[in-house]
Amino acid sequence: MSGAIDWHGPRRQPCPACGRNERDRTLGITLNDDGTGVAHCFRCEYVSTLRDDRPSAKPATVRLAAPTRREPAPALSTHWFDFFARLEPVAGPAQAYLKARRCVVPPFDGALRWHPNLRHPSGHTGPALVALTTDAVTRAPLTLHRTWVQADGTKAPVDPPRLLLSGHRKAGGVIRLWPDEAVTAGLAVAEGIETALALAHAYQPAWACIDAGNLAALPVLGGIESLLIAADHDDAGIKAAQACAARWAAAGREVHVAMPEQRKSDFNDVAVAA
């Protein structure tokens, strides 16, 4: 996706370099009193500056810096690993959020924690779920998935309310909401954390794959004989579930795909509406 920056529009906009659609607002805009400004993408590090936008001055000039093309880090940085290690099991407003969303609160030894006052790139601070994403095969820590929440079951009024760490690899990762020790023969997987935890009312253990791309590419894992795939009912979700199911079935594993009847919904939507 590409497009011009609307300097006097919303303070969060799609990034001209890496934005996927109009709702993908990772570009933050800051305007100064002297007519200058800076736009910075929190995902790809794209930067654009506005020199002077005052009517009495010469026409505004925008310098577009080429986005930084860095290879994602192969593993979670020491700083962020230590940060996650200090977090507590889900409690307080984060637990209230999950219960309001009709989610099962996962066990304390899973990959989900919470922070009572985590800062969002927009400047907002508040409770957030923090999930450790690990390589599906090697279990190596890859990145952290953060969701800013409110106790009433709604996400915090920030855009976007979910963020992965910048500069870290997400591909091939899963969120082990239940630890490996709990996975004896069968496993349920879904795209989102809330979807997996809503599914857990009926089937445990459950993991989240973060998005359709990771679900589609989920490799066949040793020791798991049965896989339940909770598909989001949209085009990307259906294709991801089909690709995952085909791979596991070809490896001789038992595979079941479940999907809510209503289009553009997932099992967490079904749980909340019940």
DAMOHU-V821417 format. One line per field, one symbol per residue. phi: phi as a letter, one per 30 degrees, with the letter a starting at -180 (. if undefined). psi: psi as a letter, one per 40 degrees, with the letter a starting at -180 (. if undefined). burial: b if it has 9 or more other ideal C-beta (glycine too) atoms within 8 Angstrom, else e. A space follows every 50 residues. Layout:
phi = ???
psi = ???
burial = ???
//
This chain:
phi = .blddcdccddbbdddcbdcadcdcccccbccddjdabcbddcciebbbc dacdedcdedbcccddddccdeddaddeedddeddddceeahddddeddd dicdddddcdccbbbdaddcedjdbldbdbcdcbddcdiddcacccbdbb ddjcdddbbddcbcddicdceicbcddcdeddccbbbcbbdcdddddddd dcbbdbbcciadddddceddcdiccbbcccdddbeddddddddddddddd dicdbbccaddddibbddeddddd
psi = hiiihgdeaiehiihddehdaeeggehhhhhideeiihhhhedeehhiih dhehdeiiiihhhhhhihgihiieihiddddddddeiiihabdddddddd efihhiideaehaihdghhideeiiiiihhhhhihddeehhdihhhhhii eeeiiigihiehhihieihdheiihgdhiddegddiiiiiciddddddde ddhiiiiiedidddddehihhiehdhhhhhhhgidddddddddddddddd eeihhhhihidhifiadddddde.
burial = beeebebeeeebbbbbbbbeeeebbbbbbbbeeebbbbbbbbebbbbbbb bbbeeeeeebebeeeebeeeebbeebeeebbebbeebeebeebbbbbbbb bbbbebeeebbbbbbeebebebebebbbbbbbbbbbeeeebbbbbbbbbb bebebbebeebbbbbeebbbebbbbbbbbeebbeebbbbbbbbbbbbbbb eeeebbbbbbebebbbbbeeeeebebbbbbbbbeeebbbbbbbbbebbbe eebebebbbbeeeebbbbbbbbee
//
